[in-house]
């Protein structure tokens, strides 16, 4: 069993930190976007779904940060971890492309950088 005090996979640790920053940034961006006047024109149920979904995204990033921290200690060694890691990279790339296509280049760039760090971390942490 891997020690929890040593970091065997520094790029996965970097991905863990990046996901923590994404969680905070995602929440902050949501709070700012929720102030837009157009939010009040949405039906109540849709407005609630938009806000709930945004917060779910923030919590997802926090969960991925915790999981990457664990992977930094243990590596990525079974089919479940490998599947999660592959889906995560796909999600980061897909979301980044969506932000890019909608004109939000800073968010797209941030997600692309995190996807690269995540991908390199997974490649180096694959046992």
C-alpha positions in Angstrom: 0.0 0.0 0.0 1.3 3.5 -0.9 2.3 5.9 1.8 0.0 8.9 2.2 2.9 11.2 3.1 4.9 10.8 -0.2 3.9 12.1 -3.5 4.7 9.5 -6.2 3.0 11.4 -9.0 3.5 15.1 -8.9 1.5 15.9 -12.1 -1.5 14.2 -10.5 -0.9 16.4 -7.4 -0.8 19.4 -9.7 -4.1 18.2 -11.3 -5.6 18.0 -7.8 -4.7 21.6 -7.0 -5.9 22.7 -10.5 -9.3 21.1 -9.8 -9.5 22.8 -6.4 -8.9 26.1 -8.2 -11.5 25.2 -10.9 -14.1 24.5 -8.2 -13.5 27.9 -6.7 -13.4 29.7 -10.0 -16.5 27.9 -11.3 -18.5 28.9 -8.2 -17.3 32.5 -8.4 -18.1 32.7 -12.1 -21.6 31.2 -11.5 -22.3 33.8 -8.7 -21.3 36.5 -11.2 -23.4 35.1 -14.0 -26.4 34.6 -11.8 -26.5 38.4 -11.4 -27.2 38.9 -15.1 -30.7 40.3 -15.7 -31.5 37.6 -18.2 -31.6 35.1 -15.4 -34.8 36.6 -14.1 -36.5 36.1 -17.4 -36.1 32.3 -17.1 -39.0 30.3 -15.8 -38.5 29.5 -12.1 -37.9 25.8 -12.6 -35.3 26.5 -15.3 -33.5 29.2 -13.3 -33.4 26.7 -10.4 -32.0 24.0 -12.6 -29.3 26.3 -14.0 -28.2 27.3 -10.6 -28.3 23.8 -9.1 -26.4 22.4 -12.1 -23.7 25.1 -11.8 -23.1 24.2 -8.2 -23.1 20.5 -9.0 -20.3 21.4 -11.5 -18.4 23.1 -8.7 -18.7 20.2 -6.4 -17.7 17.8 -9.2 -14.4 19.7 -9.6 -13.8 19.5 -5.9 -14.5 15.7 -6.0 -12.0 15.4 -8.9 -9.5 17.3 -6.9 -9.8 14.9 -4.0 -9.6 11.9 -6.4 -6.5 13.3 -8.1 -4.9 13.8 -4.7 -5.5 10.1 -3.9 -4.1 9.2 -7.4 -1.0 11.3 -6.7 -0.3 8.9 -3.8 -1.4 5.6 -5.3 -1.2 5.9 -9.0 -4.0 4.9 -11.4 -4.0 1.2 -11.4 -7.4 -0.4 -12.1 -10.0 -0.3 -14.8 -12.2 1.9 -12.7 -9.6 4.6 -12.1 -8.5 4.4 -15.7 -12.1 4.8 -16.9 -12.7 7.8 -14.6 -9.4 9.4 -15.7 -10.3 9.0 -19.4 -13.8 10.4 -19.0 -12.4 13.3 -17.0 -10.0 14.3 -19.7 -12.7 13.9 -22.3 -15.0 16.1 -20.2 -12.3 18.8 -19.8 -11.6 18.9 -23.5 -15.2 18.9 -24.5 -16.2 21.6 -22.1 -13.2 23.6 -23.1 -14.2 23.3 -26.8 -17.7 24.4 -25.9 -16.5 27.5 -24.1 -14.2 28.3 -27.0 -17.0 28.0 -29.5 -19.2 30.3 -27.3 -16.4 33.0 -27.2 -15.2 32.4 -23.7 -11.5 32.0 -24.5 -10.2 32.4 -21.0 -12.3 29.6 -19.6 -11.5 27.5 -22.7 -7.8 28.1 -22.2 -8.0 27.2 -18.5 -9.7 24.0 -19.2 -7.3 23.1 -22.0 -4.3 23.6 -19.6 -6.0 21.5 -16.9 -6.8 18.8 -19.5 -3.1 18.7 -20.5 -1.9 18.5 -16.9 -4.5 15.9 -16.2 -3.5 13.9 -19.3 0.2 14.0 -18.5 -0.5 13.1 -14.9 -2.6 10.1 -15.9 0.0 8.9 -18.4 2.7 9.1 -15.8 0.6 7.7 -13.1 -0.7 4.7 -15.1 0.4 1.6 -13.3 
